[in-house]
Amino acid sequence: MRVRDWEDILEDVVESNAEPSGWRAVAGDRRGGVGEDLFVGHPSVGAYQLKTYAKNPFEVQGVGAQVARKVDDELDPLFPGKDSGGRFGVNQGIEDESEAEERAKELETVLETHADAPTTGDALFEDVMDALDSPAFGPMEYDMYDRPDALDDLSETFEEAEDLLSKELDDLIEESDVGRGFQ
């Protein structure tokens, strides 16, 4: 297992060319330390674990690693299903003004269409992610004040990665001379 910067892990997700709506995630407070834990997975790409903390309001630091090469029958139940209440999306920056205008027009069309027709929150979310050309989105189990049970289950499943990434993040926090994350 190779520990890398958390942004490099997200870059792997973006460049995976996997079905964008097939991603699922679980996140919450980090156990025994400052920051947050996140697992993101896709059946054909695998699962990634990330540990991050906000150094200040403008900078997030963290580490991550690929912990599984595919989400199999054993891991699948640990990630939320389509009926989960939460959603997440990964978005790439817009290259130039013409691309920004094109995406804005697509987004406006999506919102007008959903305003004029009966729809669901899930359908709107998927259409917005498509209009924004999101490379990864889907259901998410998230608790901003605690840890979802699935997060503990995934951490226990990948105990070696959990220990190694926790140590690496603790070192990063210590090196930053902050002593704690920004809240």
C-alpha angles and dihedrals in degrees: 000000000000118000112215140167112289091239090058089056091052088049089056089053092049094047096043094096088215121148099285096220093052096078122105131184144195122195144162145128118334113254112242099359150047119291139032138293123219133183118190123182145177125190095235100033104041136230131306129196121208132184118193142166134190107247089187135338091283104039132060119187129188152128136241147171141196105258100180134022093217139009101245133180091282095053099034096080091053092064122070122263127234091270092062113126097230131070135194136187138189116216132190122221118262113254103212146349096272092053090048091052092048093051091045090054092048091049092048090052091050092050093047091049093050092045091055099044137049108266145155131242090245092053092049091048093051093047092049091050090049091049090051089047091234111189093208133023141138147112120340135190106210137167116183093192103040143001123283114231090244090059091056090046092052092045090053091047090054097035095150092053090044092056095044095046092046090054092047092049092047088053090049091051091048092049091050091063090223097110092203140025126266113262 
